Amino acid sequence: MQKIELLFDKSINTYILERTWHKNQNCYQNEDGSVYLSFESNQIHETLYLVLRFADSVQILNPPKLKEVYKEKLEKMMKRI
């Protein structure tokens, strides 16, 4: 299991806050309106699709492996343009 930590832009805070993304999630809104979401999971690729869904409205804080897989996927996508 790895701790997944994501930070969502304030532009989608209501959408993120109103949903349950994982059974053991920790989710809260920061003073600036951004939303922090964390949970424990061993499903890096499933989490990748969650991150891709929100594209430029989410930042991966942890784990490094998720950042790496995300970068690889973006590079593949860019080659198709």
C-alpha positions as CSV (number, residue, x, y, z in Angstrom):
1,M,0.0,0.0,0.0
2,Q,1.1,3.5,-0.8
3,K,-0.2,6.8,0.4
4,I,-1.7,8.7,-2.5
5,E,-1.8,12.5,-2.1
6,L,-3.5,14.8,-4.6
7,L,-4.2,18.5,-4.6
8,F,-7.1,19.8,-6.7
9,D,-7.6,23.4,-7.9
10,K,-10.3,25.5,-6.2
11,S,-12.1,25.6,-9.6
12,I,-13.4,22.0,-9.0
13,N,-13.5,22.0,-5.2
14,T,-17.2,21.3,-4.9
15,Y,-17.1,18.4,-7.3
16,I,-14.2,16.8,-5.3
17,L,-15.6,17.5,-1.9
18,E,-19.1,16.1,-2.7
19,R,-17.8,12.6,-3.6
20,T,-16.2,9.6,-2.0
21,W,-13.2,8.7,-4.0
22,H,-11.9,5.9,-1.7
23,K,-13.2,4.2,1.3
24,N,-10.3,5.4,3.6
25,Q,-9.9,8.8,2.1
26,N,-9.0,12.0,3.9
27,C,-10.4,15.0,2.1
28,Y,-10.5,18.7,3.1
29,Q,-10.6,22.2,1.6
30,N,-7.6,24.5,2.2
31,E,-8.0,28.2,2.9
32,D,-7.2,29.0,-0.7
33,G,-10.1,26.9,-1.9
34,S,-7.9,24.0,-3.2
35,V,-8.8,20.5,-2.0
36,Y,-6.4,17.9,-0.5
37,L,-7.3,14.3,-1.0
38,S,-5.3,11.3,0.3
39,F,-5.9,7.6,0.7
40,E,-3.9,4.4,0.9
41,S,-3.9,2.2,-2.2
42,N,-1.8,-0.2,-4.2
43,Q,-3.7,0.6,-7.4
44,I,-1.4,3.1,-9.1
45,H,-2.8,2.6,-12.5
46,E,-6.4,3.0,-11.3
47,T,-5.4,6.2,-9.6
48,L,-3.6,7.3,-12.7
49,Y,-7.0,7.4,-14.5
50,L,-8.5,9.5,-11.8
51,V,-5.6,12.0,-12.2
52,L,-5.9,12.0,-16.0
53,R,-9.6,12.7,-15.6
54,F,-8.8,16.1,-14.0
55,A,-5.8,16.9,-16.1
56,D,-4.6,20.4,-15.3
57,S,-6.8,20.8,-12.2
58,V,-4.8,18.3,-10.1
59,Q,-1.3,18.0,-8.8
60,I,0.2,14.8,-7.6
61,L,1.9,15.3,-4.3
62,N,2.8,11.6,-3.6
63,P,3.9,8.9,-4.4
64,P,6.8,9.4,-6.8
65,K,5.8,6.3,-8.7
66,L,2.4,7.9,-9.6
67,K,4.2,11.0,-10.8
68,E,6.5,8.8,-13.0
69,V,3.6,6.8,-14.5
70,Y,1.7,10.1,-15.1
71,K,4.6,11.6,-16.9
72,E,5.1,8.6,-19.1
73,K,1.4,8.6,-20.1
74,L,1.6,12.3,-20.9
75,E,4.7,11.8,-23.1
76,K,2.9,9.0,-25.0
77,M,-0.1,11.3,-25.5
78,M,2.0,14.1,-26.8
79,K,3.6,11.9,-29.4
80,R,0.1,11.4,-30.9
81,I,-0.5,15.0,-31.6
